[in-house]
Amino acid sequence: MPAYVDTSALVKRYVAEVDSAWVRRLLAHPAQAVYLACALTIRRITQEQGLPPPSFVVADTALRAAATAEGFVVENPLQHP
């Protein structure tokens, strides 16, 4: 979902204010899409070069599900002491 975020809302991303949690959730999703898009590009490049595909190391539940759906081998760092 594209969103225009003005500076007063953007401050909530970094400073605890009313509705800061909501703003953080809103801004997290585009970043997750960028992470996944980068990983897909890296996977394509490594496959073109005959290298093994990268694993996807992520703690975030939603991003982990998206990476799994894209066929990545996914590692959760929270499950490794």
Kinemage of the C-alpha trace (Angstrom):
@kinemage 1
@onewidth
@group {chain A} dominant
@subgroup {mainchain}
@vectorlist {calphas} color= white
{ca met a 1} P 0.000 0.000 0.000
{ca pro a 2} L 1.656 3.256 -1.070
{ca ala a 3} L 1.560 5.915 1.610
{ca tyr a 4} L 2.562 9.537 1.842
{ca val a 5} L 4.136 10.149 5.233
{ca asp a 6} L 4.694 13.740 6.292
{ca thr a 7} L 7.473 14.693 8.669
{ca ser a 8} L 5.231 14.803 11.739
{ca ala a 9} L 4.262 11.171 11.125
{ca leu a 10} L 7.810 10.190 10.195
{ca val a 11} L 9.049 11.439 13.570
{ca lys a 12} L 6.779 8.840 15.181
{ca arg a 13} L 8.947 6.185 13.520
{ca tyr a 14} L 11.889 7.245 15.682
{ca val a 15} L 10.344 8.942 18.744
{ca ala a 16} L 7.794 7.287 21.040
{ca glu a 17} L 4.620 9.332 20.678
{ca val a 18} L 0.917 8.634 20.411
{ca asp a 19} L 0.356 6.173 17.528
{ca ser a 20} L 4.106 5.498 17.093
{ca ala a 21} L 3.464 1.732 16.976
{ca trp a 22} L 0.953 2.170 14.148
{ca val a 23} L 3.379 4.300 12.117
{ca arg a 24} L 6.180 1.765 12.661
{ca arg a 25} L 3.966 -1.052 11.382
{ca leu a 26} L 2.920 1.010 8.368
{ca leu a 27} L 6.517 1.805 7.449
{ca ala a 28} L 7.800 -1.721 8.063
{ca his a 29} L 5.924 -3.312 5.173
{ca pro a 30} L 7.626 -1.380 2.330
{ca ala a 31} L 11.021 -2.158 3.831
{ca gln a 32} L 10.158 -5.840 3.972
{ca ala a 33} L 9.197 -5.769 0.303
{ca val a 34} L 12.573 -4.228 -0.527
{ca tyr a 35} L 14.415 -6.927 1.464
{ca leu a 36} L 12.552 -9.675 -0.358
{ca ala a 37} L 13.034 -8.059 -3.771
{ca cys a 38} L 16.782 -7.789 -3.133
{ca ala a 39} L 16.964 -11.406 -2.045
{ca leu a 40} L 15.097 -12.510 -5.181
{ca thr a 41} L 17.574 -10.579 -7.333
{ca ile a 42} L 20.556 -12.069 -5.508
{ca arg a 43} L 19.081 -15.549 -5.898
{ca arg a 44} L 18.596 -15.034 -9.635
{ca ile a 45} L 22.158 -13.752 -10.083
{ca thr a 46} L 23.712 -16.586 -8.079
{ca gln a 47} L 21.698 -19.165 -10.023
{ca glu a 48} L 22.813 -17.604 -13.326
{ca gln a 49} L 26.412 -18.001 -12.159
{ca gly a 50} L 25.874 -21.624 -11.155
{ca leu a 51} L 26.183 -20.867 -7.448
{ca pro a 52} L 23.929 -22.312 -4.759
{ca pro a 53} L 20.938 -20.164 -3.821
{ca pro a 54} L 21.227 -18.028 -0.688
{ca ser a 55} L 19.276 -18.812 2.435
{ca phe a 56} L 17.049 -16.122 3.891
{ca val a 57} L 17.763 -15.296 7.552
{ca val a 58} L 14.912 -13.356 9.133
{ca ala a 59} L 13.193 -13.075 12.503
{ca asp a 60} L 10.099 -11.208 11.318
{ca thr a 61} L 7.124 -13.572 11.002
{ca ala a 62} L 5.489 -11.925 7.981
{ca leu a 63} L 8.729 -11.601 6.046
{ca arg a 64} L 9.659 -15.186 6.916
{ca ala a 65} L 6.316 -16.370 5.488
{ca ala a 66} L 6.821 -14.325 2.317
{ca ala a 67} L 10.344 -15.682 1.819
{ca thr a 68} L 9.106 -19.225 2.359
{ca ala a 69} L 6.350 -18.644 -0.207
{ca glu a 70} L 9.039 -17.526 -2.687
{ca gly a 71} L 10.875 -20.812 -2.179
{ca phe a 72} L 13.771 -19.642 -0.027
{ca val a 73} L 15.387 -21.816 2.593
{ca val a 74} L 14.513 -19.717 5.622
{ca glu a 75} L 16.406 -19.540 8.912
{ca asn a 76} L 14.999 -17.864 12.015
{ca pro a 77} L 17.879 -16.421 14.070
{ca leu a 78} L 15.693 -16.521 17.174
{ca gln a 79} L 15.770 -20.325 17.033
{ca his a 80} L 19.555 -20.477 17.253
{ca pro a 81} L 21.142 -19.803 20.636
